[in-house]
């Protein structure tokens, strides 16, 4: 089964910053998708912030098995209705991967229910990522650690809920550490946060980073049918209870009435 993957790119820095344009002539989202498409088990396409509905139409989400999200400068421009549509898809079973500055994106904060804040420094320092969960599918083919010669520092504390698993921990040249690969389950959807990816550095050209993202796509994919309405909260009639019961006492709701939200 080919995993239908959509790479969402903010597509701002590539057009406003000369360095980013030189590092990523295919854009960041284009570079990520190109690397993924070398894997015969993945079919990757791209959409951007500037597309109608930011590319996140109901039709596009329905045909996306795994969504990858990169944003930084324009989080506030993402429409709230689109955020809810994306989160509904995740709760229904779509996998999602958040990269680098997407820790402050609206969909990530909505799914985490947390500030998602951290410390940071842009100094081009060395980052070493250590595998902390050996034999995890996301770390397949990666050694005990790998190094990125130039990266932005993210430091703890990281204001996110406790993850299911921490797959990577980073050490930076300035001394800080950071939980750089975190897995979550939200509804029926698998969520992975992966830290590296500052736009002025060639991180998404790195073979190890590309491997981790491809591994994460395969891990995040849920082959089961998408839940039709992950927000459904039906009022179950008395006569449909698994065990026979007799209705007693006063009621707030009429028979068949939808609950309050």
N, C-alpha and C positions, 0 to 999 in steps of 0.2 A: 504494500500500500504506500503510495507516494503521499507524503505529508505536505498539505497545502499551507504554505507559510507566507504571511504578509509582513513586510518590514515597513514600519511607520517611521518616517523621518520628518523632523521639524523643518529641515531644508531652509534654514535661515543663515547660519554661519558660513555655509559654502558659498553664498552669494554676497556676503558682506565683509568677509575677512579673507585677505589675499593668502595668508598662510594656510588656512583651512582649504581653500580652493586648490592650492598647489599640492597639498598632502592627499586630498581626495577629489581628483578630477572627475570621478564618477559619482560624487557625493558620498556621504557616509552610508546612507541607506542603500545606495547602488552598490557600493563596495561590499557591504554585508551580504546583500542578495546574490551578488556574483559568486562569492565564496560558497554560499549555501548551495547554489545550483550546480556546483561541481560534485555534489553528493547525489547519486541517482535516486536516493530515497526521499529527496526533498525537492519541491517545486516552489521557488520563492518569487514573489512579485513585490512591488513597492507602491506605496501611496504616501502623500505628504500633507502637511498642515494646510497647504494652499488649495488642495482639491476640494470640491463640493463635499460638505459634511466631513471635511478633513480626511476624505477617503474611507471613512468608517460608516458607510451606508449599511442598512440592514442586510442587503444582498451580499455585500463584500464580507461582512462578518459571518454570514451563514456559510460561505464557501471558504472560510479560513479555519484551519485546524489549530494553528499556532500563530499568535501575533507577537512581533518584536517591536518594542517601543523605545525610541531615542528622542529626548527633548532636552532643552536647556533654557534658551532665551525667551521662549514664547509659551510657557506653560499656561499663562493667564488667558491666552487667546483661544484655547481649546474650549469649545462650547460645552456647557454642563450637560445638555441633552445627549451629546455624543459620548461623554464620559459614562453616563448611565447606560447607554447602549452597549458600550464596550464591557462594562462590568456585568451587565446582564448576560452577555455572551460567555464571560468567564464563569460566572455562577452556573451557567447551563452546561459547561464542559469544555469550552475553548481554552487551550493552553495560552499562557502569556509570559513573555520574557521582558524584563525591564533592564535597560543598559545605562550605566553611569549616572548622568544627571537626571535621568528619569526617576530617581528617588524622590524628586520634588514634583513629578508630574501629577496631574489631577487623578488619573486612573489608579496610580500606585497608592496615593494617599487615601483614596476612597476604599480601595481593597484592604489596606493595612489598618485603617481607622486610627492613624497615629501621625504625629508631626513629621516623622521621617527625616529629622534634622541630623546634622553631623558637623564636624570641623573640617576645614579644607585649606590647601595652600597650593598655588600654581607656581612651581619652581623647577619643573622638569626633572624631578628626582627619580632615582631608581626605585622600582617596586618589585618585590619578590612575592609571588603568590604561592602559598603552601597548600597542598591538598590535605584537608583535615578529615575527610571521609573516604578512605581507600575503598576501592571497588564500587564507588557510586557511579551510576551510568554517566553522569555529567562529567566526571573526571576520567572517563575511559581514554586511554592512550596518552595521558598526561603523566609525567614522572612525579617524584615527590614534590617538586616545585618548578616554577619557571619564572624568568625575569623579564620585565619590561624596562628598558634603559631610561626612558623618559615618560613620566606620567604625572598627573595631578594627584596630590595627596588627599585622601579622605581619612579622617580619624574618628575614633570612638570618643564618646558614646554615640551610637547610631540609634536614633529614636524610632525603632520599629518593634513590632511584637516578636516574641521569641519564635524563631523559625522551627520548622519540622527538623531540618538538618542544616548545618553549616558545612558547605562543601569546600570553600576556600577561605583562608585568612591571609591578609596582606601585611607585609612589613615594608615601611618606607625608609628611605635614606636618612630622613630627619628624625627617625626614631618611633614614629607613630605606628599603630597597628589598626586593622579594620577587618570586620567580617565581610568578605568580598563576594561570597557566593551563597545565597540563602534560598531555601525552598519553602514553599507554603502550599496549603490547600485552601481554596476559597470556593465554597459550594462544590460543584463537580469539576472545577478547573484547577489545573496545576500552575503554580506561579514560581518563577525563578528570577531573582535579582542578581545581576553580575556587574561588579563595580567598574572595571577598566573601560576607557573609551573617551578620554579628553580629546576634544576636536582638533587641537593644534599638533597632536602627536600621531604617528602612524600606527596606532594600536590595532585598528581593524584590518591591517595588512599582516599582522603577526599570526603565524601558523598555529600557535597554541591557542590564541584567543579565538581564531576561526574554528578550531576543533571543539573548544568548549561550547561555543554558540550552537554548532551543529549537533553536538551531544545533547544540549539542553532542549533543542527543538524535538528531538526524538523522545526525551524524557517527558516533556510537557504534553506531548500528544496523547489525547484520550480518544481511543478508537470507538468508544461507545456512542450511541446516538445522543445528540444534544437534547437536553431537557427543553421541552416546548415552552414552559413558563416557570423559570426558577423562583419567581416571586409569588407563586400561587399559595394561597392560605385559605383553603376551602372550609366552609361551614358544613360539617358532617352531620346529616340528619340522624335523629335518634334511631330510626329503623335501619340505618346502615352501620351501626356500631358492631364491631366484631363479636361482642357478647350481648345478649339480650338485656336491655335496661328499661326502666320506667322513668319517664321525665318527671322531675320533682322541682318544686320551688319556683320563685319568680324568675323572669327572663329579661334581659336587656334587648336581645335581638329577636326579630320575627323569623319564622321558618324560611330558610333560603336566603336570608338577608346577608349581604357581604359584611365582613368585619371592618372596624374602623382602622385607619392607618394614619 
